[in-house]
Amino acid sequence: MAKLIVSYANRDGAKFDRAYYEATHMALLDEHWAATGFLGWEVLYPADSGQPFAAMAILRFKDQPSIDASLGAPGTAAVVGDVPNFTDLEPTLFRTSN
């Protein structure tokens, strides 16, 4: 299994719609990446406002080539294009080696 971590570094005044993120945005991942080895997701939110991130998502894939295939899939444009609908924060991607 391979993982891709998507983090949203927080800043004062930032917007992050948790309900939209989980109900709508993550459904886009399920829809567009299921055929390319995407296995599922988990979202972590900070325990308090003093944390450096608004959210972090752990995306699980079959293997590293599945991450590449998902990021290169035609539906990825819809996934990326949806980001402004729930946040004004810039997502950062981090690949794990395990």
QUIBELMO-V197558 format. One record per backbone hydrogen bond with DSSP energy under -1.0 kcal/mol. CO is the residue of the C=O (numbers start at 0). NH is the residue of the N-H. If there is no record, write none. Layout:
# QUIBELMO-V197558
CO | NH
CO | NH
This chain:
# QUIBELMO-V197558
1 | 60
2 | 95
3 | 58
4 | 93
5 | 56
6 | 91
7 | 53
10 | 13
14 | 87
15 | 17
16 | 20
17 | 21
18 | 22
19 | 23
19 | 24
20 | 25
23 | 27
24 | 28
25 | 29
26 | 30
27 | 31
28 | 32
32 | 35
32 | 37
36 | 61
39 | 59
41 | 57
43 | 55
47 | 50
51 | 9
54 | 7
55 | 43
56 | 5
57 | 41
58 | 3
59 | 38
59 | 39
60 | 1
62 | 66
63 | 67
64 | 68
65 | 69
66 | 70
67 | 71
69 | 72
72 | 75
73 | 76
74 | 78
75 | 79
76 | 80
79 | 82
81 | 84
82 | 85
82 | 86
85 | 16
91 | 6
93 | 4
